[in-house]
């Protein structure tokens, strides 16, 4: 059982928005993942390699 507040499985489904509103996503999965990783690295200050530090961003 997942911790409180977590769900065991989820996924986005835009089929209703597509059918009712004619919605089509403007960003494909690969581009969206690249954008997310770029944001995440910038927001949390994640580094790779030997200079990597433990850095936590307070929200």
Secondary structure by P-SEA (a helix, b strand, c coil): ccccccccbbbbbaaaaaaaccccccccaaaaaaaaaaaaaaaaccccccccccccccc
